[in-house]
């Protein structure tokens, strides 16, 4: 009979643990149900993201336009590309970013 009593005690403890776990789970799911998305906030956030992406695109376009307006010496591009073993496009881009200053471009590339 002692075995039966011990088994009964274990079952009571198991049942108590299950009740506590069930209550904890209910609390967890209640929080999720309480948090519903507000569609207007979602739309506002999405519009903000789209506006930010558009602004980034326009800034990038303006930057590319500014860089293409910089006058560079083609011989400098060749020297930088050959001496530093770079692609000519990288050498030209770096030279444009440094307003045609070959020394500044080389220093930047060697950092």
C-alpha positions as CSV (number, residue, x, y, z in Angstrom):
1,X,0.0,0.0,0.0
2,X,2.9,2.3,0.6
3,X,3.8,2.1,-3.1
4,X,0.3,3.1,-4.0
5,X,0.4,6.0,-1.6
6,X,3.8,7.2,-3.0
7,X,2.4,6.8,-6.5
8,X,-0.6,8.9,-5.5
9,X,1.7,11.6,-4.1
10,X,3.7,11.6,-7.4
11,X,0.5,12.0,-9.4
12,X,-0.6,14.9,-7.2
13,X,2.7,16.6,-7.7
14,X,2.6,15.9,-11.5
15,X,-1.0,17.2,-11.6
16,X,0.1,20.4,-9.7
17,X,3.0,20.9,-12.1
18,X,0.7,20.5,-15.1
19,X,-1.7,23.0,-13.7
20,X,1.1,25.5,-13.2
21,X,2.4,24.9,-16.7
22,X,-1.0,25.3,-18.1
23,X,-1.5,28.6,-16.3
24,X,1.9,29.8,-17.6
25,X,1.0,28.8,-21.1
26,X,-2.3,30.6,-20.9
27,X,-0.6,33.8,-19.8
28,X,1.8,33.5,-22.7
29,X,-1.0,33.1,-25.2
30,X,-3.1,35.8,-23.7
31,X,-0.4,38.3,-24.3
32,X,-0.1,37.3,-27.9
33,X,-3.8,37.7,-28.4
34,X,-3.8,41.1,-26.7
35,X,-1.2,42.4,-29.1
36,X,-3.0,43.0,-32.4
37,X,-1.5,44.9,-35.2
38,X,-3.0,48.3,-36.0
39,X,-3.3,48.5,-39.8
40,X,-2.8,52.2,-39.9
41,X,0.5,52.0,-38.0
42,X,1.6,49.2,-40.4
43,X,0.7,51.3,-43.4
44,X,2.5,54.4,-41.9
45,X,5.6,52.3,-41.3
46,X,5.6,50.8,-44.8
47,X,5.2,54.3,-46.3
48,X,8.1,55.5,-44.2
49,X,10.3,52.7,-45.4
50,X,9.3,53.3,-49.0
51,X,10.1,57.1,-48.7
52,X,13.4,56.3,-47.1
53,X,14.3,53.9,-50.0
54,X,13.3,56.6,-52.5
55,X,15.4,59.1,-50.8
56,X,18.4,56.7,-50.7
57,X,17.9,56.0,-54.4
58,X,17.8,59.8,-55.3
59,X,20.9,60.5,-53.2
60,X,22.8,57.7,-54.9
61,X,21.7,59.0,-58.3
62,X,22.9,62.5,-57.4
63,X,26.2,61.2,-56.1
64,X,26.8,59.2,-59.3
65,X,26.0,62.4,-61.3
66,X,28.5,64.4,-59.3
67,X,31.2,61.7,-59.7
68,X,30.7,61.5,-63.4
69,X,31.2,65.3,-63.7
70,X,34.7,65.0,-62.1
71,X,37.5,65.4,-64.7
72,X,40.2,62.7,-64.4
73,X,43.3,62.0,-66.3
74,X,43.1,58.6,-68.1
75,X,46.8,58.1,-67.6
76,X,46.3,58.3,-63.8
77,X,43.7,55.6,-64.1
78,X,46.1,53.4,-66.0
79,X,48.9,54.0,-63.6
80,X,46.8,53.3,-60.5
81,X,45.2,50.2,-62.0
82,X,48.6,48.7,-63.2
83,X,50.7,49.6,-60.1
84,X,48.1,48.5,-57.5
85,X,46.8,45.6,-59.7
86,X,43.3,46.8,-59.6
87,X,40.4,46.8,-62.1
88,X,40.3,50.0,-64.1
89,X,36.8,50.7,-62.9
90,X,37.9,50.6,-59.3
91,X,40.8,52.9,-60.0
92,X,38.6,55.3,-61.9
93,X,35.9,55.3,-59.3
94,X,38.5,56.0,-56.5
95,X,40.1,58.7,-58.5
96,X,36.7,60.4,-59.1
97,X,35.8,60.1,-55.4
98,X,39.1,62.0,-54.7
99,X,38.3,64.7,-57.3
100,X,41.0,63.6,-59.7
101,X,43.8,63.8,-57.1
102,X,45.9,60.7,-57.9
103,X,48.0,60.9,-54.7
104,X,44.9,61.0,-52.4
105,X,43.4,58.2,-54.3
106,X,46.5,56.0,-54.0
107,X,46.7,56.8,-50.3
108,X,43.1,55.8,-49.8
109,X,43.6,52.5,-51.7
110,X,46.7,51.7,-49.7
111,X,45.0,52.0,-46.3
